[in-house]
Amino acid sequence: MDKRPFISIIVPVYNGGKFLDQCLDALTASFYQSYELIVVDDGSTDDSAEISRQKGARVLQTPRGQSGPAAARNYGAQKAQGGILFFVDADVVVQQKTVAQIAADFLKYPDIGAVFGSYDDSPAESNFLSLGPSQALFLRWTRELQERKTTFTLSPATFSIGRF
């Protein structure tokens, strides 16, 4: 039996351009292969959706047009199939080991409900959309939340760690 958790990687995007391309290249080069890649296009006017499709991502459109990254993340979470939700901003380039490390941490510490981390405190380019340390949120999507159809929003600035 395969014990690797299935991870839903959710990337909200609005006019992601070359940064989205770099982000998706890094994610698809991951050492870890038990995942789905969901890009939620928040009303982009560029070719973000097409770039995402070409990279093998499942592309969703926010139902109400441009709604902001929190709404895009929540919409992606509603459509996700994974036991772990991994939110990655479209301007973030992860390392090949990042997704595998997330899976390993959730296996090692099964009682955790959320993890907050920094990919790179010194981004390769200074004009990334996230000018401070790149941030990610990882949420465990438990059966209890699915059964209750609970929706929650976390932002990089405010979050809780513990059981949900």
Secondary structure as UniProt FT lines:
FT   STRAND          7..13
FT   HELIX           17..28
FT   STRAND          35..41
FT   HELIX           48..54
FT   TURN            55..56
FT   STRAND          58..61
FT   TURN            63..64
FT   HELIX           69..79
FT   STRAND          84..88
FT   TURN            90..91
FT   TURN            96..97
FT   HELIX           98..108
FT   TURN            110..111
FT   STRAND          114..118
FT   TURN            126..127
FT   STRAND          135..140
FT   HELIX           143..148
FT   TURN            156..157
//
